[in-house]
Amino acid sequence: MKAVINMNLHFNASLAEGYHGKTQIARVLTEGWTATHLFCPVCGHPKLEQFPNNQATADFYCPTCGEQFEQKSKDGPLGHKIPDGAYETFIQRISSNSNPNFLIMRYSSESLSVRSLYFIPKYFLVPEIVEKRKPLSSNARRAGWVGCNILYDQIPHHGRITIVENGIPIAKSEVLQQVQQAQSLRMDN
């Protein structure tokens, strides 16, 4: 049985004031929660720092261990695929020495809260779990652009480390222990 802790899982709705688009509001609320409430799942530092908006490489970093994190969030169930950005850029990024770790959040827009949060260590993000999407049609604003999907269900179970599960936060000590266990399974150690 997983040890649980008391962690505020509700978004600060005031962060969305002045935003009108659903996607912008979701980004501001989910990233605002992470910047306020999430510890570093790699080293345990109590707070992650946020990069300036539109950073090409990541959303957050740890001021202690230097690890970087990209966050993907979805209202409702995660499903088998998680949409990401441009295919070639993503493949280059995860193949580099400076690839980020991922935070995958499932939230509820109804209750304005985190439902589930998973940490995916960067060494589990390999080109084989990235699906190249079809180019956008010639009628699209960005005609020819090719995006990608992360095949979430192909990430090994030990590479999906639970931080919050069905609205219940997991103790930091247990998360850090799971990260250490996943680290021991790395093939490139």
Contacts in CASP RR format, 6 or more apart in sequence:
PFRMAT RR
TARGET T0000
AUTHOR 0000-0000-0000
METHOD contacts of the structure
MODEL  1
MKAVINMNLHFNASLAEGYHGKTQIARVLTEGWTATHLFCPVCGHPKLEQ
FPNNQATADFYCPTCGEQFEQKSKDGPLGHKIPDGAYETFIQRISSNSNP
NFLIMRYSSESLSVRSLYFIPKYFLVPEIVEKRKPLSSNARRAGWVGCNI
LYDQIPHHGRITIVENGIPIAKSEVLQQVQQAQSLRMDN
2 162 0 8 1.000
2 165 0 8 1.000
2 168 0 8 1.000
2 170 0 8 1.000
2 171 0 8 1.000
2 174 0 8 1.000
3 170 0 8 1.000
3 171 0 8 1.000
3 173 0 8 1.000
3 174 0 8 1.000
4 168 0 8 1.000
4 169 0 8 1.000
4 170 0 8 1.000
4 171 0 8 1.000
5 169 0 8 1.000
5 170 0 8 1.000
5 171 0 8 1.000
5 172 0 8 1.000
6 169 0 8 1.000
7 37 0 8 1.000
7 164 0 8 1.000
7 169 0 8 1.000
8 37 0 8 1.000
9 33 0 8 1.000
9 37 0 8 1.000
9 113 0 8 1.000
9 114 0 8 1.000
9 164 0 8 1.000
9 167 0 8 1.000
9 169 0 8 1.000
10 33 0 8 1.000
10 111 0 8 1.000
10 112 0 8 1.000
10 113 0 8 1.000
11 29 0 8 1.000
11 30 0 8 1.000
11 32 0 8 1.000
11 33 0 8 1.000
11 107 0 8 1.000
11 112 0 8 1.000
11 113 0 8 1.000
11 114 0 8 1.000
12 29 0 8 1.000
12 32 0 8 1.000
12 33 0 8 1.000
12 36 0 8 1.000
13 29 0 8 1.000
13 112 0 8 1.000
15 28 0 8 1.000
15 29 0 8 1.000
15 32 0 8 1.000
16 25 0 8 1.000
16 28 0 8 1.000
16 29 0 8 1.000
19 25 0 8 1.000
19 28 0 8 1.000
26 73 0 8 1.000
26 75 0 8 1.000
26 107 0 8 1.000
26 109 0 8 1.000
27 73 0 8 1.000
29 107 0 8 1.000
29 112 0 8 1.000
30 71 0 8 1.000
30 73 0 8 1.000
30 105 0 8 1.000
30 107 0 8 1.000
30 114 0 8 1.000
31 50 0 8 1.000
31 59 0 8 1.000
31 60 0 8 1.000
31 71 0 8 1.000
32 50 0 8 1.000
33 114 0 8 1.000
34 48 0 8 1.000
34 50 0 8 1.000
34 59 0 8 1.000
34 60 0 8 1.000
34 71 0 8 1.000
34 103 0 8 1.000
34 105 0 8 1.000
35 47 0 8 1.000
35 48 0 8 1.000
35 49 0 8 1.000
35 50 0 8 1.000
35 60 0 8 1.000
38 47 0 8 1.000
38 48 0 8 1.000
38 60 0 8 1.000
38 103 0 8 1.000
38 117 0 8 1.000
38 163 0 8 1.000
39 45 0 8 1.000
39 46 0 8 1.000
39 47 0 8 1.000
39 48 0 8 1.000
39 172 0 8 1.000
40 46 0 8 1.000
40 47 0 8 1.000
40 48 0 8 1.000
40 62 0 8 1.000
40 64 0 8 1.000
40 65 0 8 1.000
40 67 0 8 1.000
41 101 0 8 1.000
41 119 0 8 1.000
41 161 0 8 1.000
41 163 0 8 1.000
41 175 0 8 1.000
41 176 0 8 1.000
41 179 0 8 1.000
42 62 0 8 1.000
42 65 0 8 1.000
42 67 0 8 1.000
42 101 0 8 1.000
42 121 0 8 1.000
42 179 0 8 1.000
43 62 0 8 1.000
43 64 0 8 1.000
43 65 0 8 1.000
43 67 0 8 1.000
44 64 0 8 1.000
44 172 0 8 1.000
44 176 0 8 1.000
45 62 0 8 1.000
45 63 0 8 1.000
45 64 0 8 1.000
45 65 0 8 1.000
47 63 0 8 1.000
48 60 0 8 1.000
48 61 0 8 1.000
48 62 0 8 1.000
48 69 0 8 1.000
49 60 0 8 1.000
49 61 0 8 1.000
49 62 0 8 1.000
49 63 0 8 1.000
50 59 0 8 1.000
50 60 0 8 1.000
51 57 0 8 1.000
51 58 0 8 1.000
51 59 0 8 1.000
51 60 0 8 1.000
51 61 0 8 1.000
56 89 0 8 1.000
57 68 0 8 1.000
57 70 0 8 1.000
57 93 0 8 1.000
57 98 0 8 1.000
57 100 0 8 1.000
58 68 0 8 1.000
58 69 0 8 1.000
58 70 0 8 1.000
58 100 0 8 1.000
59 69 0 8 1.000
59 70 0 8 1.000
59 71 0 8 1.000
59 103 0 8 1.000
60 68 0 8 1.000
60 69 0 8 1.000
60 71 0 8 1.000
60 103 0 8 1.000
61 67 0 8 1.000
61 68 0 8 1.000
61 69 0 8 1.000
62 69 0 8 1.000
67 100 0 8 1.000
67 101 0 8 1.000
68 98 0 8 1.000
68 100 0 8 1.000
68 101 0 8 1.000
69 100 0 8 1.000
69 101 0 8 1.000
69 102 0 8 1.000
69 103 0 8 1.000
70 100 0 8 1.000
70 101 0 8 1.000
70 102 0 8 1.000
70 103 0 8 1.000
71 102 0 8 1.000
71 103 0 8 1.000
71 104 0 8 1.000
71 105 0 8 1.000
72 82 0 8 1.000
72 84 0 8 1.000
72 102 0 8 1.000
72 103 0 8 1.000
72 104 0 8 1.000
72 105 0 8 1.000
72 150 0 8 1.000
73 104 0 8 1.000
73 105 0 8 1.000
73 106 0 8 1.000
73 107 0 8 1.000
74 82 0 8 1.000
74 105 0 8 1.000
74 106 0 8 1.000
74 107 0 8 1.000
75 106 0 8 1.000
75 107 0 8 1.000
75 108 0 8 1.000
75 109 0 8 1.000
76 106 0 8 1.000
76 107 0 8 1.000
76 108 0 8 1.000
76 115 0 8 1.000
77 106 0 8 1.000
78 104 0 8 1.000
78 106 0 8 1.000
78 116 0 8 1.000
78 152 0 8 1.000
79 152 0 8 1.000
79 153 0 8 1.000
80 151 0 8 1.000
80 152 0 8 1.000
80 153 0 8 1.000
81 131 0 8 1.000
81 149 0 8 1.000
81 150 0 8 1.000
81 151 0 8 1.000
81 152 0 8 1.000
82 104 0 8 1.000
82 149 0 8 1.000
82 150 0 8 1.000
82 152 0 8 1.000
83 147 0 8 1.000
83 148 0 8 1.000
83 149 0 8 1.000
83 150 0 8 1.000
84 90 0 8 1.000
84 130 0 8 1.000
84 147 0 8 1.000
84 148 0 8 1.000
84 149 0 8 1.000
84 150 0 8 1.000
85 147 0 8 1.000
85 148 0 8 1.000
86 145 0 8 1.000
86 146 0 8 1.000
86 147 0 8 1.000
86 148 0 8 1.000
87 130 0 8 1.000
87 132 0 8 1.000
87 133 0 8 1.000
87 146 0 8 1.000
87 147 0 8 1.000
87 148 0 8 1.000
88 146 0 8 1.000
90 130 0 8 1.000
90 147 0 8 1.000
90 148 0 8 1.000
91 127 0 8 1.000
91 130 0 8 1.000
91 148 0 8 1.000
93 99 0 8 1.000
93 100 0 8 1.000
94 122 0 8 1.000
94 125 0 8 1.000
94 126 0 8 1.000
94 127 0 8 1.000
94 130 0 8 1.000
95 127 0 8 1.000
99 122 0 8 1.000
99 125 0 8 1.000
100 122 0 8 1.000
101 119 0 8 1.000
101 120 0 8 1.000
101 121 0 8 1.000
101 122 0 8 1.000
102 119 0 8 1.000
102 120 0 8 1.000
102 122 0 8 1.000
102 125 0 8 1.000
102 150 0 8 1.000
103 117 0 8 1.000
103 118 0 8 1.000
103 119 0 8 1.000
103 120 0 8 1.000
103 163 0 8 1.000
104 117 0 8 1.000
104 118 0 8 1.000
104 120 0 8 1.000
104 152 0 8 1.000
104 160 0 8 1.000
105 114 0 8 1.000
105 116 0 8 1.000
105 117 0 8 1.000
105 118 0 8 1.000
106 114 0 8 1.000
106 115 0 8 1.000
106 116 0 8 1.000
106 117 0 8 1.000
107 113 0 8 1.000
107 114 0 8 1.000
107 115 0 8 1.000
108 115 0 8 1.000
113 167 0 8 1.000
114 164 0 8 1.000
114 167 0 8 1.000
115 164 0 8 1.000
115 166 0 8 1.000
115 167 0 8 1.000
116 162 0 8 1.000
116 164 0 8 1.000
116 165 0 8 1.000
116 166 0 8 1.000
116 167 0 8 1.000
117 162 0 8 1.000
117 163 0 8 1.000
117 164 0 8 1.000
118 160 0 8 1.000
118 161 0 8 1.000
118 162 0 8 1.000
118 163 0 8 1.000
119 160 0 8 1.000
119 161 0 8 1.000
119 163 0 8 1.000
119 175 0 8 1.000
119 179 0 8 1.000
120 155 0 8 1.000
120 159 0 8 1.000
120 160 0 8 1.000
120 161 0 8 1.000
121 159 0 8 1.000
121 161 0 8 1.000
121 179 0 8 1.000
121 182 0 8 1.000
121 183 0 8 1.000
123 186 0 8 1.000
123 188 0 8 1.000
124 155 0 8 1.000
124 156 0 8 1.000
124 159 0 8 1.000
124 182 0 8 1.000
125 150 0 8 1.000
125 155 0 8 1.000
128 154 0 8 1.000
129 150 0 8 1.000
129 151 0 8 1.000
129 154 0 8 1.000
129 155 0 8 1.000
130 148 0 8 1.000
130 149 0 8 1.000
130 150 0 8 1.000
130 151 0 8 1.000
131 148 0 8 1.000
131 149 0 8 1.000
131 150 0 8 1.000
131 151 0 8 1.000
132 146 0 8 1.000
132 147 0 8 1.000
132 148 0 8 1.000
133 146 0 8 1.000
133 147 0 8 1.000
133 148 0 8 1.000
133 149 0 8 1.000
134 146 0 8 1.000
135 143 0 8 1.000
135 144 0 8 1.000
135 145 0 8 1.000
135 146 0 8 1.000
136 142 0 8 1.000
136 143 0 8 1.000
136 144 0 8 1.000
136 145 0 8 1.000
136 146 0 8 1.000
137 143 0 8 1.000
137 144 0 8 1.000
138 144 0 8 1.000
152 160 0 8 1.000
158 178 0 8 1.000
158 181 0 8 1.000
158 182 0 8 1.000
158 185 0 8 1.000
159 182 0 8 1.000
161 175 0 8 1.000
161 178 0 8 1.000
161 179 0 8 1.000
161 182 0 8 1.000
162 170 0 8 1.000
162 175 0 8 1.000
162 178 0 8 1.000
163 169 0 8 1.000
163 170 0 8 1.000
163 175 0 8 1.000
164 170 0 8 1.000
183 189 0 8 1.000
END
